Amino acid sequence: MTTTAPVRRGLRDFYEDPAVPVASGTPRSLRQARMLAAALGPATAGAKTVLDIGCGDGTAAATAAPLLAGHRIVGVDWSQDALRRAHTRLPYTVRGELTDGGLPFRPQSADAVLFSEVLEHLVDPDSALDEIRRVLRPGGHLMLSTPNLAAWYNRALLLLGVQPVFSEVSLRAIHGRPGREVVGHLRLATARALREFVTAAGFQVVALRGAPFHGVPRPLHPLDRLACAVPSAASILLLHARRT
């Protein structure tokens, strides 16, 4: 997962730990890939360069690849461990950071950016979007996914005084919320906040959709899928924006 500098050594060590999850669920990846494929169109109209920034183990890009046949997908991450795993799934991987000039690409050289489950891990999300905007061509596509702070079950948990799902107060253990995995979330957004943030960073929001969360208990899967019809209450936010 890509992060920003300066970063405390403890956080870098956390993300280089092979035990820390660096992939998320297939349903979210497929929905995001379909949105991107529709935006780019077939490669017969011209192959496009897609950067999967914060690619983790490459799962999201590998899921998208069949829908983006003919387009060039490049996995980008600062974690060497993640890149080693991603290289088993992607033909092109490169190390880069979301700092000013930290991505090893020329200005306006990319047609699209996949930004899957990265925003919530960033120390400096403003600089990250600035760097993404630098490498995207005008009109280029940003496909961003991130957990929804206002997911339907989080609203109920807060009413009960329980820490919301996706939020964390420690990198060492889970405290006060459901779940077992510590994944290093630092930032969470609602649908409204995400729209405003991306717009302020120089993008035009095209669409905002919902996706289910793989960690929802199985008996609640139907309800979680139903909530996707109302993105502001969905588990995962899928945002499509274009660089202005």
C-alpha positions as CSV (number, residue, x, y, z in Angstrom):
1,M,0.0,0.0,0.0
2,T,1.3,3.4,-0.9
3,T,1.8,6.0,1.7
4,T,3.2,9.5,2.1
5,A,6.4,10.9,3.6
6,P,7.6,11.7,6.2
7,V,6.3,8.5,7.8
8,R,7.3,7.2,11.2
9,R,9.4,4.1,11.0
10,G,6.8,2.1,13.0
11,L,4.2,2.6,10.3
12,R,6.6,1.5,7.5
13,D,7.5,-1.6,9.5
14,F,3.7,-2.3,9.9
15,Y,3.1,-2.3,6.1
16,E,6.2,-4.3,5.4
17,D,5.0,-7.0,7.7
18,P,3.8,-10.0,5.5
19,A,1.1,-10.7,7.9
20,V,-0.7,-7.4,7.3
21,P,-3.4,-7.8,4.6
22,V,-2.6,-6.0,1.3
23,A,-5.7,-7.1,-0.6
24,S,-9.5,-6.6,-0.3
25,G,-12.5,-8.4,-1.6
26,T,-13.2,-9.5,-5.2
27,P,-16.8,-8.0,-5.4
28,R,-15.4,-4.5,-4.9
29,S,-12.5,-5.1,-7.3
30,L,-14.9,-6.3,-10.0
31,R,-17.3,-3.4,-9.7
32,Q,-14.4,-0.9,-9.8
33,A,-12.9,-2.7,-12.8
34,R,-16.2,-2.6,-14.7
35,M,-16.5,1.1,-14.1
36,L,-13.0,1.7,-15.4
37,A,-13.5,-0.6,-18.4
38,A,-16.6,1.4,-19.4
39,A,-14.8,4.7,-19.0
40,L,-11.7,3.6,-21.1
41,G,-13.5,1.7,-23.8
42,P,-11.9,-1.2,-25.8
43,A,-8.2,-1.1,-26.5
44,T,-9.0,-1.2,-30.2
45,A,-9.6,2.5,-29.9
46,G,-6.1,2.9,-28.5
47,A,-4.3,1.2,-25.7
48,K,-4.3,3.2,-22.4
49,T,-1.9,3.3,-19.5
50,V,-3.5,2.4,-16.2
51,L,-1.5,2.9,-12.9
52,D,-2.7,0.8,-10.0
53,I,-1.3,3.0,-7.2
54,G,-1.0,1.3,-3.9
55,C,-1.3,-2.0,-5.7
56,G,-0.6,-4.2,-2.7
57,D,-0.3,-7.8,-3.8
58,G,-1.7,-7.0,-7.2
59,T,-5.1,-8.6,-6.6
60,A,-7.2,-5.6,-7.7
61,A,-5.3,-5.1,-10.9
62,A,-5.3,-8.8,-11.7
63,T,-9.0,-8.9,-11.2
64,A,-9.4,-5.9,-13.6
65,A,-7.0,-7.2,-16.2
66,P,-9.5,-9.4,-18.2
67,L,-11.8,-6.5,-18.4
68,L,-9.0,-4.2,-19.5
69,A,-7.5,-6.5,-22.2
70,G,-5.1,-4.6,-24.4
71,H,-4.5,-1.8,-22.0
72,R,-1.2,-1.5,-20.1
73,I,-1.6,-1.9,-16.3
74,V,1.4,-0.9,-14.1
75,G,1.4,-1.8,-10.4
76,V,2.9,0.8,-8.1
77,D,3.7,0.5,-4.4
78,W,6.3,1.7,-1.9
79,S,6.4,-1.7,-0.1
80,Q,9.0,-4.0,-1.5
81,D,7.2,-7.0,0.0
82,A,4.0,-6.0,-1.7
83,L,5.7,-5.5,-5.0
84,R,7.3,-9.0,-4.8
85,R,3.8,-10.5,-4.4
86,A,2.3,-8.2,-7.1
87,H,4.9,-9.2,-9.6
88,T,3.5,-12.7,-9.6
89,R,0.2,-11.3,-10.9
90,L,1.3,-8.3,-13.0
91,P,3.8,-8.0,-15.8
92,Y,4.8,-4.4,-14.8
93,T,5.5,-3.3,-11.3
94,V,7.5,-0.3,-10.0
95,R,8.3,1.3,-6.7
96,G,6.9,4.8,-6.1
97,E,5.6,7.0,-3.3
98,L,2.8,9.5,-3.1
99,T,5.0,12.5,-2.4
100,D,5.8,15.5,-4.7
101,G,7.4,13.8,-7.7
102,G,7.5,10.5,-5.8
103,L,5.9,8.6,-8.7
104,P,8.4,7.6,-11.4
105,F,6.2,8.9,-14.2
106,R,6.2,12.0,-16.4
107,P,3.5,14.6,-15.9
108,Q,0.3,13.8,-17.7
109,S,1.6,10.4,-18.8
110,A,-1.2,8.2,-17.5
111,D,-4.7,7.7,-18.8
112,A,-6.2,6.2,-15.6
113,V,-5.4,5.5,-12.0
114,L,-6.8,2.7,-9.9
115,F,-6.6,3.8,-6.2
116,S,-8.1,0.8,-4.4
117,E,-8.3,0.9,-0.6
118,V,-5.4,3.2,-0.2
119,L,-6.8,6.6,0.9
120,E,-7.7,5.3,4.3
121,H,-4.0,4.4,5.0
122,L,-2.5,7.8,4.1
123,V,-0.8,10.2,6.4
124,D,-1.1,13.1,3.9
125,P,-4.0,12.4,1.4
126,D,-3.9,15.9,0.0
127,S,-0.3,15.5,-1.3
128,A,-1.3,12.0,-2.6
129,L,-4.1,13.4,-4.8
130,D,-1.8,16.2,-6.0
131,E,0.7,13.6,-7.1
132,I,-2.0,11.5,-8.8
133,R,-3.2,14.7,-10.6
134,R,0.3,15.4,-11.8
135,V,0.7,12.1,-13.6
136,L,-2.8,12.0,-15.0
137,R,-3.5,13.6,-18.4
138,P,-6.3,16.2,-18.5
139,G,-9.5,14.2,-18.6
140,G,-7.8,11.1,-17.2
141,H,-9.8,8.8,-15.0
142,L,-9.4,8.3,-11.2
143,M,-11.1,5.2,-9.9
144,L,-11.0,5.4,-6.1
145,S,-12.4,3.0,-3.5
146,T,-12.4,3.4,0.2
147,P,-14.4,2.2,3.2
148,N,-17.5,4.2,4.1
149,L,-17.5,5.7,7.6
150,A,-21.3,6.0,7.4
151,A,-21.9,2.4,6.3
152,W,-25.3,1.1,7.4
153,Y,-24.0,-1.0,10.3
154,N,-21.6,1.8,11.5
155,R,-24.6,4.0,12.0
156,A,-26.1,1.4,14.3
157,L,-22.8,0.8,16.1
158,L,-22.3,4.5,16.9
159,L,-25.8,4.7,18.3
160,L,-24.8,1.9,20.6
161,G,-21.5,3.6,21.5
162,V,-19.4,1.0,19.7
163,Q,-16.3,1.9,17.6
164,P,-17.2,1.9,13.9
165,V,-16.0,-0.9,11.6
166,F,-12.9,0.2,9.5
167,S,-11.7,2.6,12.2
168,E,-8.7,1.8,14.4
169,V,-7.1,3.3,17.4
170,S,-4.0,1.1,17.4
171,L,-1.6,-0.7,15.1
172,R,-1.2,-3.5,17.6
173,A,-4.7,-4.8,18.4
174,I,-8.4,-4.2,17.8
175,H,-10.0,-2.1,20.5
176,G,-13.7,-1.5,20.9
177,R,-15.0,-2.6,17.5
178,P,-16.0,-5.8,15.7
179,G,-13.4,-7.6,13.6
180,R,-10.0,-9.3,14.1
181,E,-7.6,-7.8,11.6
182,V,-5.5,-4.7,12.2
183,V,-5.1,-3.1,8.8
184,G,-3.7,0.4,9.6
185,H,-6.6,2.7,8.7
186,L,-5.8,6.3,9.5
187,R,-8.5,8.2,7.5
188,L,-12.2,7.5,6.9
189,A,-14.7,9.4,4.8
190,T,-18.4,9.6,4.2
191,A,-19.8,9.8,0.7
192,R,-20.3,13.5,1.0
193,A,-16.8,14.2,2.4
194,L,-15.2,12.1,-0.3
195,R,-17.0,14.0,-3.1
196,E,-15.9,17.3,-1.6
197,F,-12.3,16.2,-1.0
198,V,-11.8,14.9,-4.5
199,T,-13.4,18.0,-6.1
200,A,-11.2,20.3,-4.1
201,A,-8.2,18.4,-5.3
202,G,-8.9,19.3,-8.9
203,F,-11.1,16.5,-10.1
204,Q,-14.7,16.3,-11.4
205,V,-16.7,13.6,-9.9
206,V,-18.5,11.5,-12.5
207,A,-20.1,8.8,-10.4
208,L,-20.3,7.5,-6.9
209,R,-21.4,3.9,-6.3
210,G,-21.5,1.4,-3.5
211,A,-19.9,-2.0,-3.1
212,P,-20.2,-4.8,-0.5
213,F,-17.6,-5.6,2.2
214,H,-16.1,-9.0,2.3
215,G,-15.8,-8.9,6.1
216,V,-19.5,-8.6,6.7
217,P,-20.9,-11.8,8.4
218,R,-22.4,-14.2,5.8
219,P,-26.0,-13.9,7.2
220,L,-25.8,-10.2,6.5
221,H,-24.5,-10.4,2.9
222,P,-28.0,-9.9,1.3
223,L,-28.5,-6.7,3.4
224,D,-25.0,-5.5,2.6
225,R,-25.6,-6.0,-1.2
226,L,-28.9,-4.2,-0.9
227,A,-27.3,-1.2,0.8
228,C,-25.1,-0.8,-2.3
229,A,-28.1,0.8,-4.1
230,V,-27.7,3.8,-1.7
231,P,-23.9,4.6,-1.9
232,S,-24.1,6.9,1.2
233,A,-25.0,3.8,3.2
234,A,-22.9,1.2,1.4
235,S,-19.9,-0.6,3.0
236,I,-17.5,0.6,0.3
237,L,-17.5,3.8,-1.7
238,L,-16.5,3.6,-5.4
239,L,-15.8,7.0,-6.9
240,H,-15.1,7.7,-10.6
241,A,-13.6,11.2,-11.2
242,R,-11.8,12.9,-14.1
243,R,-8.8,15.2,-13.9
244,T,-9.8,18.8,-14.7
